[in-house]
Amino acid sequence: MKDIVKKIMESEKEVRASVETARTEAQQIVRDAEAKNREIIEQGRQKAVIEGQNLLESMKREAEEERKVQVSQVSVDTDAVMKKRGNEIDRTVAMIKDLVTGKNRI
């Protein structure tokens, strides 16, 4: 009877050791999974930051190109307006000159 009790006690001890080993392994698996999760999150964050910076740089370049186009167009428009105004001024001066000299009477 002592042998049976002893074997039961040894079996229980082995089962407890196996359960403790399994618990330790499970805890390690959870810690590893949590560490991997943090790593993946950090990589995703870094990727998002890099993509955001790239997008920002791209948008800056596009905005600068658009600004150049608009400045160029304003410059062309300004030149056209100035030429037109210059022609109008020249005609007005000629009319005044003609009026003053008596060449043209209104």
Helices and strands as residue ranges (DSSP letters): H 2-101
